[in-house]
């Protein structure tokens, strides 16, 4: 499962995609399903003139970090994440 939404306006004056969730059931992992989903998202981004795909990864999710690095993603250290708890 891959959930995403479009950010129509960004600082680069082009749309971007924000990936909210990527999940592959444990019994299906290791079959390149996550990679196929990410590649489909990349195609979607290109078809919609997006210049980037953004997402966050929990610091404890080492397997996720390793997966994203394996497919060529890099950590963005230019932006800080904020939240407002209510």
Secondary structure, DSSP 8 states (H G I E B T S, - for coil): -EEEEEES--TTSS-EEEEEEE---GGGTTSSHHHHHHHHHHHHHHHTT---EE----TT-HHHHHHHHHTT-----S--------
